[in-house]
């Protein structure tokens, strides 16, 4: 008697992992063509930032830009001297790609400390990105199974990241990413040394990384993050005390200008670093 149906002794069908759909690593890219009249304002792009998303804008005339949030878009557009050409953002040839902000920062935490990122679309990965988006918008994937679409959007995610890395001139190695991140965090700190509330915690928060990650970036520096901040402040004060421009300014005022709140603490730290008091340094300059 012939047994009907699959034999219980037959092994279950094995599906190779390579054929399974893979997620787009948290970016969830949505590609759209800008629909609207050219007289619309930049603020009309605000809805694209809903649900904590970031926005790529691509135009054949203006190139590509990444806006990490709504505030950055509005602030950049309304600045007195915009660094980028935003004139063509709202033309009908513009392509908009919204992605999850958290997913993007997980890939590139450095973005949280940078201004608008501009990338070229005439060549390199930017050209590939433009072509990929145009194919999607022209319906090239409409007849494809959802599994295929998911895998191709994973490639779109990789292409977005590669385009940003190329624009920022980032090395793909761990050492290269670490070096670049160190450079930008130190630049961020130096631009805010005058703020008394500048702390490792506030820096990590502003940069979108953990305090532990920040300390690892400063591994090997005397006093780690706090020590680096202290040394930079003291070096700036030393320079001011040597400058004729600040001869009439009180030492305490100079210290306050560079983020010190406590005069006694400042004087003690200054002597520890330079071997003399701020007043002695100024007198030496004046009598020298």
C-alpha positions, 0 to 999 in steps of 0.5 A, a space after each residue: 500500500 502506497 503511503 500518501 503525503 510526505 514521509 515523516 522520515 524525510 528531512 524538513 526543507 532547509 532554507 539557506 540563510 542567504 535567501 532570507 530577507 534581512 532588515 535595513 539595520 534600523 534606518 527604515 528608509 522611505 524614498 519619495 519625490 517632492 510633490 508641491 509648488 516651488 513657492 512652498 517654504 522650507 518649513 513645509 518639510 517639517 512633517 518628514 521629521 515626524 516620529 524622530 526621523 532624519 531627512 536626506 534631500 537630493 536635487 540634481 541642481 543642488 546636490 545632496 544634504 543630510 538634515 539630522 532634525 527639523 531644527 537643523 534644517 530651519 536654523 541652516 536655512 534662516 542663517 544670515 549666510 547659509 553655507 549650502 545652497 537650499 534654493 532647489 530643495 523644494 523643486 519637483 526634481 527633489 528626492 527625499 529620503 527619510 530614515 530613523 534618526 536613532 538608527 542613523 546615529 547608531 551607524 554614525 554617532 559623529 553626525 550628532 556633532 556636525 552641521 548639515 552634511 553635503 554630498 555630491 551626486 555627479 560622481 561617486 557613491 552619491 551618483 549611485 544613490 541618486 540612480 538607486 532612488 530614481 529606479 525605486 521611484 520609477 517603480 523598478 521594484 513594484 513587481 518584485 517579491 517583498 523579500 527581494 524589496 527588503 533585501 534591496 532596501 538593505 543595500 540602500 541603507 548601506 549606500 546611504 552610509 557609504 555616501 556619508 562616509 565618503 562625504 566626510 572623508 571618514 576611514 572605514 577602519 575602526 582606528 579611522 572612525 575613532 580618530 575622526 570622532 576624537 577630532 570632532 569631539 575635541 573641536 566641540 569641547 574647544 568651542 564651549 570651554 567658556 561654559 562653566 557647565 561643560 562636563 563629560 556627561 553634557 558632552 556625551 549627551 550632546 554628541 549622542 554617545 555614552 559617557 563610557 564611550 567618551 572616556 574611551 576616546 580620551 584614554 591615555 590623556 592625563 585626567 581623561 576628559 575633565 583633565 583635557 578640558 582643564 588643561 585647555 582652559 588654563 592654556 587659554 588663560 595663560 595666553 590671555 595673561 601674556 596678551 597686551 589686549 587683556 592687561 586691563 582685565 581683572 584676572 578673575 574676569 579672565 578666569 570666568 571668561 574661560 569657564 572657571 567659577 571659583 577663583 581659589 580653585 583656578 589659582 591653585 590649578 594654574 600654579 600646579 600646571 605652570 609653577 607660578 600664580 596668575 598674578 606672578 605671570 602677569 607681573 613678569 610680563 609687565 616688568 619684562 
